[in-house]
Amino acid sequence: MDSSAPIPPSAPSAAGVAPRTGGIALVECLAAHRIPLWTCVPGESFLAVLDALWRAQQQSAADGAPGPRVITTRHEAAAANMAEAAGKLTGRAAVCLVTRGPGASHASIGLHTAYQDGTPLVLIVGQVQRSLLGRDAFQEMEYERVLGSSAKAVLTIDDADRIPELVAQAMHVAHSGRPGPVVLVVPEDVQYDLTTAPVQLAPEAAAPALAPADRDALLVRLSAARRPVLIVGGPGWSQSVADDVTAFAERNAIPMAAAFRWQDAVDNASPSYVGYLGLGGSPDLRAQVTADADLIVALGPRLDDPTTNGYRLDAASDRTVLVSQAPGDLGLPPAPAPTLAIHASLPTVAAALRDAKLPEPPGPPGPAGSASREDWRAQLRAAHERFRQPPADTDTLKLDTAAVVAHLREVLPADAIVTNGAGNYAIWLQRFFEFRQFGTELAPRNGAMGYGVPAGLAAAALYPDRMVITMAGDGCFLMSGNELATAVQFGLNVTVIVVNNGMLGTIRMHQERTFPGHVIATELRNPDFTAYAESFGALGLLVERTEEFPAALARALAHRGPALIELRTDPEQLTPDVRLA
């Protein structure tokens, strides 16, 4: 097959659909599903799909309509992470296109993030020609085996006439139940075959409405609880769900705790918000939820490993209620089965709770000593307020990261989007920032480093009028810092704050705890980050003292295009509370 062969002219078929190549049909079928963003690193295995995207852009320009937005990154991991972040922000699957073999392998980290985080995503992988399959051809891989454990489905399109069917299947699977990634493998020759198969649209993924019996059972348990906690977040969450749940919680003095990296699920300034569960969260909140709460309602999220601190809510299953749009999540820990499991759409659950007024629970105060739900909520909220205050000795630091995050909290608008990857630096952001709206936190729940920069680029591409801040450690940043070239090329307004302490701080912390003084593999020799940023054409700024940060931030936010602020921090300060010594 000659991959440079011209595309044959089209003529209408008997069914009224003009014959077109598989590449064109694939783009048509995907675009019909409201793709928010297309990302790629181009490869020869999907040239026909790239040409179809070019044709779609040309046609859209001629029609005066927006065409597919395609962003080329410098590494497939960044392309996949951008697409995953777009899915988090919009609730719609973005498309990432990568070539076979090495390209798909590089993209697998974004696939894993989407799978563990519950994010809809479609990964298109070019494949060798059908005649070469199974012969260990150049860059050939068996994607069902390689990617199957990190995808909801891996589908191979072996016939151009089946493109509409399999695209619709992929879209439905990606959005249904617990959302997640789907891999579409497209052999190169299929992209050049002609087809008259019409576009098919996937049915909208929908969870059932809350049943009256489930509503009554939930309200009965909430009414009887003196020390309830709502754990919020999860698939199906939205700003309207947040508003309804917050109204219910505030009216009935019920505390709300965010699941791991769902801090933007509710307004953190609400008197009912008591903090977040998961890595870097308040030990007091974890202990109180685990030992003292007499009812735990997981309103949407999975009770996963980070949220439950290693599944330590297992023993609380007799006082746990699970509510989820994803039926598969209802069978996961805690074990044994919770006292009540409800499969229902979150909007209908939130609407049923919105106007409910619960009576005061009967009986004497419990062992936690709270006389009422109001007392219980006040107790947890006060502990949260204490936790978000910086430790007393931070005034001795030349550069106080807690003060930096506090300044961000004060000056950023409520709709600013904040992104980060993984590392101890993220603890400062989680602890001292305050999320006010849903859709403003982009962070990998699977703890993937290198995520923050491509996530920030996705946010800036989708919402160019909103402020986008990316926070990254020095190790985390250099896993995707080359994407500053992408930000400059596409004019994306993102401000990257690099917390530079010259080490891989999280691993160093664990290393020192387990093998004190045996330092190996965790020290970093870094470049001049400001010069690095400027070499791409971005603005680079250096901050070495706390009082320098406000002016640097103001300058970065006023800059048109990407900007980087390097914070040179004390390597002794591993977390807000832990020093190397």
N, C-alpha and C positions, 0 to 999 in steps of 0.2 A: 504494500500500500504506500502511495506517495502522499505524505501528510500535507504537502503544499499544493495538492491538486485543487483546482477551482471548484467551487460549489455549483452544482448543476442548476439551471434555471428552474423555477417552480411553475407548475400549472395546476389549476384547481382539480381536486379529485372528485370522484362521484359523490363522495360524502360532503363536499363543500369545503374541505380543508386542503389547502395547497400543500403539495409535498415539500417537506423541508428536511434539513439534516437533523440527525439526532442531537447535535450540539445546539442547534437553534430551538428544537423542541424542548430540550432540557431547560434552557434559559426561560423560554415562554412559560413552561409549567411552574418553575420555581417562582418567577416574578408574579404570577397570578396569586401567590400565597402571601403577598404583602411582606416581602423581605426587607427588613430595615437597613441592612448593610451587607455588602459583599466584600470579603477580604481574600487575599491570595498571595502566594509566591508563584509566579508563572512557571510552567513546566511543559515540555514537549508532549506530555501524555494527555493534555487537554487543550491543545491549540484551537480545536474547532469550537470549544466552549468559550474560550477567550474571544474568538472572532464573532461568535453569536452575541456576546456582551457588547462588543464594539458596534455591531449592527443595531442592537437595541438602543444604545446611546445615540447613534446617529438618527434613528427614526424618531426617538423622543425629542431630540433637539429640533428636528424638522416640524414636529407637531406642537412645539412649545410646551412640552410636558417634561417633568423630571424623569430621567432615565435611571437605570441601576447605578448606584454609587459604589464604585470599585476602588478599594484602597490596597495598594501593593505594599507589603511590609518587607523587611530585610531578613526575616527568619520565619519559618512556618509556625513555630511556637507562638510568636507574637500575633500572627494572622489568626490562629485558633483562639488565642486569648481575647483578641479584639472582638471576634464573633461571639464568643461566650459572654463577654461584658455587654454587648449589644442586646443579647437575649435577656440578660438580667434586667436591663433598663426598660425594655419595651414589652417583655412577655412574649415576643414573637421570635421564631428561630431565624437567626442570621445564617448566611452561607459562607463557608470557608472552603476555598478551592486549593488543593495541593497536588503535587505530582506523586507518582507511585514510589514505593520503597522508602528512601531517605526522607522525602517530603512528608509522607504520612507518618513516619516514625517521629519526626520533629513535632508534628501537630498533635501527637498523642497526649501530651500533657494538658493541652486545652480541652481535649476530649474527656480526660479523667476529671478535670475540674468541673466541666458541665455535668458529668455523671454524678459525682458526689454532691454537687451544689444544687442539682435539680433544675438545670437551665436548658431550655430548648435550643438546639443547634443542629445544623445539617452540614456534615463534612463531605465534600465531593472529592473523591480520589480518582485520578486517572489511572487506568490499568493497561497492561500490555494487550495486544490484539488477542482476540479469542483463539486464533489458531496456535498461539504460543503459550496459552495457559497450561500450567502443570509441567512445564519444561525447564523451570528455573531460568526463565528469560531475564534479560537485563532489568534489574530493579523489581522483579516480580516478587510479590508477597501474597500470602493467604490472609486476607484481612479479617475473615471470620475468626481465625485463630489468634491473630496478632492484636486486634482491636476489640474483639467480641466482649471481653470482660469490662470494658469501659464505655460501652455503647448499649442503648436499649435495643438496637437492631443494626445489623450489617447486611445491606441489600445490594446484590450485584445485578446490574441492568445488562442482560445478555441479548436483548432484542430491542431495537429502536421503537417498535410498536408498543412496547410495555413501559416506555418512559413516563407517560402521564399517570398510569396506574401506580407505578412504584414511587414516583414523586409524591403523589397524594398519600400513599401509605406512609412514607417517611414523615411527612408533615403531621399526619394524624398521630403517629406514635410519639413524635418529638413533643407534642403538646398535651397528650392525654395523660390522665393519672398524675403520677409524679413526672414532671417534664424532664427531658434529658436529650442526649445527643443521638443522632442516627447517622450512620455512614452509608453513603451511596457510592458504590464502586462502578465506574463507567469505562469499559474497555475502549481503547482508542478507536478501533474501527467502527464501533457502534455509533460514535459521534459523527461519522460521515455517511452512515446508512440513511436512506430516505424513509420518511414515515408520514402518513396522513392521520395518525391517531390524534384526536382532539384533546385539548387540555381538560384535565379532571381536577376538581377541587376537593380537598379533603374535608370531611364533615368536621364541624367545629367540635373541639373537645369540650365536653360538659360533664360536670359532676352533678349528682342529683340534688334537688332542693332539700333543705332540712325537713325531715319528717316531723309531724306534730308530736309523735310519741318520743322521739329523740329530744326535741325541744323541751318537752315537759320533764324528761328525766334529767337533762342538764340543769334546768332551773331548780329542780328539787334538790339536787346535790349542792348547787351554789347557795341556795337559801339555808341549808343546814350547816354550811361551813362557817367557822369563826375565823379561820386563818387560811383563806384560799389564795392561790397564786395563779395568774394566767401567764403562760409562756407563749409569746406571740411571734408570728412570722410564718414563713412557709409558702408553698405553692398556692397560687390564687390570691395572695395578698395584694392589696391596692390601697390607694389613699382613701377611698370611700370606706373600705373595710376598716382601715385604721381609725377613721373618724367615728364610725359606729361603735367599735370596740372601746375606744377611749371614752366616749360618752357614757357607755354602760359602766366602765370601770370607775370613772370619777363619780358617777351618781351613787354607786353602791360601795365606794371606798375599798375597791379591790385592787391590790397591787399587780402591776404588769412587769414581767421580766422578759427581756429579749432573748431569743435563742441565739446561739453562736453566730456572730456576724449577720444578724438581723436587727441591728440596733436602730435602723431607720424605719422599722415596722410601725413605731408610734413616736409621737413627739416626746423627746426626752425631757422636755420642760414640764410635762404633765405631772401633777402631784401624785398620780398613780404609777408613774414610771419609777422602778426601783433598781434599775441597772440591768446588766447583761450577764448571761451565763456562758461559760466556755473559757477558753485559754486566756489568761490574763485578767479574768474577772475577779470580783470581790470574793475572797474566801468566806466572809461572813454571810453573804447572800447565798452562796452554795450550801453552807451549813444550815442556814435557816430554812431554805426550801426543802432540803433533804430530811431534816430532823423535825422541824416544827410545823410546817404547813400541814393542815388537815385535809386539804384538797388541792391537787395539782391538775390544772386543765391545760394541756398542750393544744392551744388553739391555732392549729395549722402546721407547725413544724414537726419534723421528726425529733424524737428524743434521742439524738445521736450521741456518739462518744464524747465530743467536746462539750456539748450542752449539759450532759449528765455527769461530767467529770469521770469518764470511764464506766458509764452505765451504773452509777451508784444510786440511781433511782429504782433499781430493780426491786428493792425491798419495799418501795412505796407504791407498788402496783395496785394495792387494795385501796389506795386513795388517789388514783390517777385516772383522769379522763383523757382520751385521745380523740381529737377532732381533726379530720384531714380530708382534702379533696382526692388524695391518692390512696386507694384502698390497700395497696401493698404496704404502705407505711403503718397501717393499723396492726399488722402482724409482726412488726419489729419490736425490739426491746422497748419498754420494760417487759420482763417475763417473771412470773406467769402473766396471763392476760390482764389488762387493766380492768378496773371496775366497770367502765363504760367506754365503748369505741363507737364513734359516729362518723359515717362516711357521708359527707355533704359539702356542697359548695360553700366556700367561706363567705361570699356576699350574702347568702341566705342565712347563714348562722349569725353573722354580724347584725343583719337587719332584725333578726328575731331578738337579739340581746339589746339592741339600741335603746329601746324605751322601757325595758324591764326594770322594775323597782323591787328589790329583794327585801323581805322582812329581816329583822335582826334575828340571828340564830338563837335557839333556846339553850338553856343549860348554863352551868357555871363556866368561868374561864378555864382554858386548857392549861397544859403544863408549860406552854410558852409564856403564860402570864398575861396575854392580851385579853382585855375585858370585852372588846368589840372588834369588828372588822376595821373600824376607823383607827383604833389603837394599833392594830397589827400593821396596817398600811403605813401609819406614821412612824412606826418602829423601823420598817424596812426602808422607807424613804430617807429617814435621818441617817441610817447606816450608809445609804448611797451617797448622800451629800458629804459625809465624812470621807468616803472612799475617793471621791473626785477632787478632794483637796490635796495639793502636792505635799509630800513629806516635808517636815519642818527644816531639814538641813539643805534643801535645794538652793537656798540663797547663797550657799558657799560655792556654787557652780559658776564657772565663767560663762557657760552657755547652758541654760536651763531649758530642756526640751519641753517640759510641762508648761512653762511660760509661753513658749512658741505655740503650742497647741491651744492654750487658753486665748492667745491673741487671734488665732484663726477662728476660734469659736465666737469671739466678740465681733469680728469685722466681716466675716463671710455672710452673704445673704442666705436665707433659709433654703433656697433651691440650689445652692452650690453643690456640685458633685465631688465627693472625696473618694479617692481610690488608694489602695495599698496592696502590697503583696504579703509576704510572710517574713517574720523576724521579730526580735524583741522590740525594735523601734515601734512596731504597730501597737504595743501595749500602751504607749503614751497617747496615741491617737484614740484608741478605744476608750481609754479611761477618762481623758480630759476634754475630748470634743463632745459636742452635743448635737445630735441629729434631730432636725425639726420636721422634715418631710420624708415621705416614702420615696424611694428611688434616688437617694442621695449617697448611699454607701455601696461601693463596689469593692469587694474583698473576697478572696478565695476561701471557701469554707473547708477545702481540702488542704490548706496550708501550702500552696504552691508559690515558690519564690519566682520573681520575674514577672508577676501578673500586673502590678500596679501601673507601669508605664503603658503597655498596650490597652489596658482598661481605660486609662485616662484619654488615650487617643480615640477610642471608640466613643466615649462620652462627648469629647470635643467635636467629633464628626457629626454625631446625631443632634447635639444641642449647642450650636456655635454661639448662642447668645447667653449661655450660662457659664458661670465660673467653674473651672475644673482644676482641682488640686490633687496631685499625686504625691504621696509620701512613700519613700523607699529607703531602706538601709543601703549602705555602700555595696554589700554583697548582693542584695536583691536587685539593686539598680543595674549593676553591670551584667546581669543575666538578660537584660533587654534594653540597655541604654543606647544601643545602636539604632533603636527606633526613633531617636531624636531626628535622624535623617528623614524618616517617614513624616514626622510632625512638621518639619520644615517644608518638605516637598508639597504637602497637602495643606499647608497653612493652618494647622490645628492649634488653637489657643489653649495650652495646658501649662500649668506651672508645676514643675517637679521639685520637690524638696528632698534632698539627699542627706540622710543622717549618717555622717561619716565618723565611725569610731575605730576604723582600721581593723575590724575583725568580724567574723561571723558570730554575732553576739549570742544568739540562742544556743548554738552548739557549744560555744565557749562556756556558757553558764552551766549547761548539763555536764560538760567535761570537768569543770572545776568541782562540781558537787560530787561526781562519781570517782574521779581520779585527780584529786587536788594537786596542782602544780605541774601536772603532766600535759603541757601545752604542745599540741601538734595539730597541724592542718587547719587551724582556725584563724591564724593571723593573715592579714591582707596587706599587700603593698598596692596602694591605689594611685591612679593618675591625678593630675590637677583637674578636678571636676569642672571648674569654671572654664578652663581652657578647652577641655573636652567638649563642653556644650557649644562654645564659640566656634569650634572647628566645624560644626555642623551648620552654623548660621543661626543658632539659638542665642538667647541672652544668658550669660553666665554671671552669677553673683556669689560672693563669699561672705558668710556670716560667722564670726568667731566669738561674739559676745551677745548676750541676750538682748541688750538695748539696740543692737543693730538690725534686728529682724523686722520690726514694723516698717522701716523705710525700704528695706530690700523687698518685702512683700508688696508694698504699694507700687514700687517700680516694676516688679515682675507682672503684676496684674494689669498695669497700664500698657505693657508691651504688647504689640501686635505680633502674634506668633508664639512659639514655645519659649519658655524661660526655665532656667534651673537655678535653684538656690542651694548651695552647699552649706550644711551646718557642721562645723567641726566640733564634735562633742567629746567629752571626757570618756576614754575607754574604760575607766573604772566603774562608770555608772551603767550597769547591765540592764536594770529595770528601774522604775521609779523608787523601788524599795530595796534593791539589791545592788551592792557594790562588790567588786572583785575581792577586795580585802576581807 
